[in-house]
Amino acid sequence: MKTKIRSNWSHAILVCRKCSKKNLKRGGGYGPKGRPLAKALKAETGAKRGRKAPLGIVEVSCLGVCPDRGVVVVDSRSPGQWQIVLPDADIRELARQLEDLSSPARAGGSLTRP
């Protein structure tokens, strides 16, 4: 039995599932189609499911710190800085920053407002 499995992920993006779905019910979806944040990021980055994708976008249970209408995103390259993404955020810019392999994603600023 294998005890280790190789993955192509360069890093993982953790997205609060509960608050993303709550915003969707309020009419605050993400991206042009108004999807939950994780699905919008997967569509924008072209990330596929599973271990063969270049990066992992994973919905996690509630992190307990999401503000009203915001969703917390954690980049595994900089776990000490959590990002808050609002429904009016520029998903293309956010996806570009999160999939950039050369440097950790920046917190604040252009991530929360277009």
URRAMO-V289984 format. One line per field, one symbol per residue. phi: phi as a letter, one per 30 degrees, with the letter a starting at -180 (. if undefined). psi: psi as a letter, one per 40 degrees, with the letter a starting at -180 (. if undefined). burial: b if it has 24 or more other ideal C-beta (glycine too) atoms within 12 Angstrom, else e. A space follows every 10 residues. Layout:
BEGIN
phi: ???
psi: ???
burial: ???
END
This chain:
BEGIN
phi: .dcbbdbcdd abccbddddd ddddddicdc idcicdeddd dddddidcdj dcddbccbdc dedibddeic bdbccddbdd bdccccecdd ddddddddcd ddbdddcihd dcbd
psi: hieihiiehd iihhhhdddd dddddeefii idefiidddd ddddeehiia eeidihhhhi iheeehihei hhhhhedgee hiihhideih ddddddddeh ediiiiiabe ddi.
burial: eeeeeeeebe bbbbbbbebb bebbeeebbb beeeebbbbb bbebbebeee eeeebbbbbb eebeebeebb bbbbbebeee ebbbbbbebe beebbebbbe eeeebebeee bbee
END
